[in-house]
Amino acid sequence: MTEIDQVQLDFGGFGVNAYVVHAPEGDIVVDAGAEPEKILAQTVQPVVAILLTHGHPDHVGALDAVRERTGAPVHAHPEDAESAGVGDYEPLGDGQDLVIAGVALHVIHTPGHSPGSVTFVVGSDQVVGDLVLPGSVGRTDLPGASWPEIETSLRKVMPLWEPGTRLYAGHGPVFSAEEEVSSNPYLPPGIL
């Protein structure tokens, strides 16, 4: 079974998460937002890929350092990669299936918090970036953000939630999708 480690980072006094996916054939870093040494300390195998849920500075602040130290390719949605100045990257698209280091990942384009936000489905779990946060959803008052789009994106990911699904968000603890359905007032009704 693929394990995902949460790495809690300090981005100028603001808490943000990165994740290290321990795949059978290497490690995958998701959202290198800050403190590259802390992210890399959680790796146990060579880093074979860096994935971005979106391109906001608190999610890409350490990207250049992690890429330089690992030589790993970056995977990002074009709508955020260009605006965030990611440089060379592998483009991600809605519905794309990837196999990286022996683990299957399904990509869902989930705009609303940013135009190029994506969710990564790993088994029954989801790395959601800032789409869903514990008890809330991502901000929609930022440039390129949209409440109607975030609601549409939630309607794309929620039908995939199962009783044991864990959500790995950009901020806060890892949490249960099942509990979120009953307690998060921002989630659209009637999905499950």
N, C-alpha and C positions, 0 to 999 in steps of 0.2 A: 504494500500500500504506500502511495506517495504521501510524504509528510510535508507540511508547510509550517515554517517557523515565522512567527511575528517578530519584527525588530522595531521597537519603539524608539523614535528619533526626536531630537530637538532641532527644530527649524527656527532659529532666532527667538526662542522662548515659546514656540508654538509646537505642540505635539503632532507628529505625523508618523504613519506606519510605512515600513517597507516589509517585504516578505521574501523569504528564501524557500523555494520549492526544491525539495531534495528528490530529484528524479532518479531513476535507476542508473542513468549514464552520465550524470553531472548535475550541478546545481543551476537553478534559474533564479535570478533576482527580479523582483517586481517592484517598481517605483523606488528608484534610488534618489530619495528626496534630500538627505542630509547625512552627515557623519559616515562617510564611506568606510572608514576603518571599523566602525561598529557593524555595518552591514556585512563586510567581508569576514569579520570574526565569526559570523554565524554559518559561513559556508564550510562544508566538510569535503567537497569534491571541487574540481575545476568548474568555474562558472562558464556555462556554454551559451547563455542567452540572457539578455536584459529586456524585460517587458514593461511597457508603460500603460497604465490604465488611463492616464490623461497627461496633458502637458503643463499643468500649473506649476509654478516655481517650487512649491513645497513638495512636489513629487518628482522633480527632475534636477533639484539643486546639486546633487552629488553624481549625476549621470556621467559627466565627463571624467571624473576621477575613477569611478567604478569601471567605465569602459576602458580607460587607459591602463588600469592595473590588471584587467582580466583579458582584454582583447576580444570580449564577447560582442556579438552583433546585437543591435537594438531593434526591437519590434515595436512599432507605434502606428496609430491611425494617422493618415496624412493630414487630416484637418487640425490636429494638435501638433504634430511633429514639425510642420512648417512654421507655425506661429511661435513655438517654443524654441526654435533654432536647434533642433536635435542633431542636425547634420545627417550623415549617412545612416539610413535605417531601412529595415524590411517593413513594407507596408502591411497593415492589418485591415481586414475587411469584414463586414457583417456576415455571419454564418460560416466563416472560415474555420476549417479544422486543421490543426497543426499537431505534429508529433515532434517534440523537442526532448532530446536526451532520454527517449523511451517513455515519455508521458504524453498522453493525449490531452490536448487543450482545445476547447471550442470557444471561438471569439464571437461576442455579440456586441454590435455597435449600440451604445447606450448614451446618446447625447442628452443634454439637459443641463448638466453642471458645466460642461464644456462641449463644443461641437464635435470633438474627436474622442470623447470618453468611450471606453470599452469595458466590458466585463469578461473575465476569463472563467470558464467553467472547467473545473478539474474534478472529475468523477461526479459526485453529487454536490460538491462544494463550489462556491463562487468567490472570486476575488473581484470585488465590486468597485474599488476605488472610492470615489465620493458620491456614487449613485445613491446608496443607502448607508446611513450612519445609525448607530444605536439610538432608537427613539426618534429618528429624524431622517431627512434626506439631504443631499448636497445643496449648497446655496444656489439660488437661481437669480440673484441680484448682481451677478458679475457679467462683464462683457461676454457675449456669446452664449450666455445661459438662458434657459427658458423653462418655465413651469410646465407648459403643455408638452414639451419634449421629454422632460424628466418623467412625467406621468406615463407617457407612451413607452418610455424605456423600462419603467417598472413593470408595465404590463407584458413586456417581452421576457423578463427574467423570472418573475414570480411564478408562472406556471411550471417552471423547472424545479421549484423548491419542493423538497421532500421532508418528512419529519426529522431526519438527521442532518439536513443541510446546514453547514456552517458558512457564515458570511464573513469575509475578510475585507474590512473597510479601510479607507485611507486614514481614519482617525478613530480612536477609541479601541475597546477590546474586540476580540473575535466573538461573534454572537450567533445565536441560533435563529434561523429563518422562521421556524415554527413559533417561537416566542415573539418575534417581531411582528408577525401577522396579527397577533392578538393585542399588541401593545403600542404599535407605532401609528399615531394618528394621521401621518402623511401618506400612508400607503393607500392606493386605490382599493375600494371595496369590491367584493365579489370575484376575486381572482382565484382563490383556493376553495 
